[in-house]
């Protein structure tokens, strides 16, 4: 069995479907998408649905495969802790959220937080005190709405 390499994907937990994003990676390798989706969904059944799980696929020449699961990226955790749908477009200039040191951020994540426009402070700043009222479940819809607004603004600027 010869390995054909390692391929990385980010797939929503317990919600893998034979979609173009998965198909474009698995198709050229000769891996059956349905077999991958069934096995992936079975292995991620205990994880909250739609959490972006990092997957490393190792395909073999005989069209079999192995895959390993990794935790979501640190940016996903930081955005959830700050209750922000997306990172800042101008991270050095615009602060979009705040996370306290009590929320368990280790020193290595502070740089990632700054790069996304999230300020790390010992106490929650008054400007962000109402962030806990934002349900975490609504962040995906807020992200979609923000993308549509930004896209419309770019189109309006391009026409002007």
Residue, then its C-alpha position, 0 to 999 in steps of 0.5 A: x500500500x503506497x500512500x499518495x500523500x496527506x490532504x487536509x480538509x475542514x469539515x463540519x462535525x457530524x454533518x459531512x455531505x458529498x459536496x463540491x468542497x469534499x468532492x474536489x479533494x476526494x475525487x482525484x484520489x479515487x476515494x468514495x465520497x459516501x464511504x468517507x462521509x459515513x465514516x466521518x459522521x460516525x466518528x464525529x457523532x459525539x461532537x456538537x454539529x457544525x463545529x469545523x473539524x480539521x481532517x487529515x486524509x491519507x489515501x492509499x494507491x488501492x483506493x483505501x484511506x485513513x483519516x485523523x481528526x484534529x480540534x477546531x482552529x484556535x481562531x474558531x475558539x477565539x471568535x466564539x469566546x469573543x462572540x464575534x462572527x468574523x475577525x476584523x478587516x483592519x486588525x491593528x486599527x479596529x477592535x471587534x471584541x474582547x476576551x479576558x484572561x479568565x477565559x483560559x487563553x494561553x500566551x500563544x493565543x494572545x498573538x492570534x487574538x490581536x491579529x484578528x482584532x480581539x483585545x485581551x484584557x484582565x477584565x472585560x471592557x465596558x464596551x463589550x460587557x453585553x457580548x454575553x447576551x449574544x447567543x453563540x448559535x447566532x454567530x453563523x447567521x451574523x457572519x453571513x449577514x456581515x459578508x453580504x453587507x461587505x459585498x454590497x458595499x464593495x460593489x457600491x464602491x466599484x460602481x462609484 
